[in-house]
Amino acid sequence: MHRDTLKIYRLVPDAAETDPNWDLAEPAGEVVVRARSEADARILATEAEVDFLDTQAKPGDGVSTSFASAFRDQRLYRVVEDDSGSFPVEGPRQVLSGLSRRDPIKHGY
């Protein structure tokens, strides 16, 4: 069976706090993941957030909000490979640090 080669990646907020792109989601801080690639790192961080479908709210037609995650926006988060050895490369694809399932939807306009 083919075994994936995984690396450690850090997703680091890269936009200023005043950047209007933060209007829909607040910064979640730095997140560390074990993933296949930079793109996979963004996907893992997105999956760790609470999706609209996980809340009591009822979106039309079962629409997911994962496509709108700040982690997918290159203007908001940059992805950096971490070769510091702080986290083991061996293990499953997963979020290692910095994010518990938080609500990505900004409330209280």
C-alpha positions in Angstrom: 0.0 0.0 0.0 1.3 3.4 -1.0 2.1 5.7 2.0 1.7 9.4 1.7 4.7 11.6 2.4 3.5 14.2 4.8 5.0 17.5 5.9 4.3 20.0 8.7 2.9 23.3 7.6 2.0 26.5 9.4 -0.9 28.6 8.2 0.0 32.2 9.3 -2.3 35.2 9.2 -0.7 37.4 6.6 -3.2 40.3 6.1 -3.3 43.4 8.4 -6.1 43.4 11.0 -7.7 46.3 9.1 -7.8 44.4 5.8 -11.4 44.4 4.5 -11.0 40.7 3.6 -11.4 39.9 7.3 -14.9 41.2 7.2 -16.5 37.8 6.9 -14.2 35.8 9.2 -12.0 36.8 12.1 -8.4 35.7 12.2 -8.0 32.3 13.9 -4.3 32.8 14.6 -1.5 30.5 13.5 -2.5 26.9 12.8 -0.1 23.9 12.4 -1.1 20.9 10.3 0.4 17.6 9.0 -0.5 17.5 5.4 0.5 16.3 1.9 0.9 19.8 0.4 0.2 23.5 1.0 -3.2 23.1 -0.6 -3.9 20.1 1.6 -2.9 22.1 4.6 -5.5 24.7 3.7 -8.2 22.0 3.3 -7.3 20.4 6.7 -7.6 23.8 8.5 -10.9 24.5 6.7 -12.3 21.1 7.7 -11.4 21.8 11.4 -13.7 24.8 11.5 -17.4 24.6 12.3 -19.3 24.4 9.0 -22.6 26.2 8.7 -24.2 22.8 8.4 -22.9 22.0 11.9 -24.8 24.8 13.5 -28.5 25.3 14.5 -28.9 27.7 11.5 -30.6 26.3 8.4 -29.0 27.3 5.1 -31.0 26.8 2.0 -30.5 23.5 0.1 -28.0 22.2 2.6 -25.2 24.6 1.4 -21.8 24.2 3.1 -19.8 27.3 4.0 -16.4 25.5 3.9 -15.6 27.1 0.5 -15.6 30.5 2.2 -13.0 29.7 4.9 -10.3 32.4 5.5 -7.8 29.5 5.3 -8.5 29.2 1.6 -7.8 32.9 0.9 -4.1 33.5 0.0 -4.5 37.1 0.8 -5.4 36.3 4.4 -3.2 33.3 5.2 0.1 32.2 3.9 1.3 28.6 4.2 4.9 28.0 5.3 6.6 24.6 5.5 7.9 23.9 9.1 11.1 22.0 9.3 11.8 22.9 12.9 11.2 19.4 14.2 8.7 20.7 16.7 6.1 18.2 15.4 6.6 14.7 14.2 6.2 14.1 10.4 4.9 10.6 11.1 1.2 10.3 11.8 -2.1 11.0 10.2 -3.1 14.1 8.2 -4.5 16.4 10.9 -4.5 19.8 12.6 -1.7 19.6 15.2 -2.0 23.0 16.9 -3.8 26.2 17.1 -7.4 25.5 16.1 -10.3 23.9 17.8 -13.5 23.7 15.8 -14.5 27.4 15.9 -17.4 29.1 14.3 -16.0 30.7 11.1 -19.1 32.9 10.6 -18.7 36.5 11.9 -21.7 37.5 14.1 -22.9 40.8 15.4 -22.8 43.2 12.5 
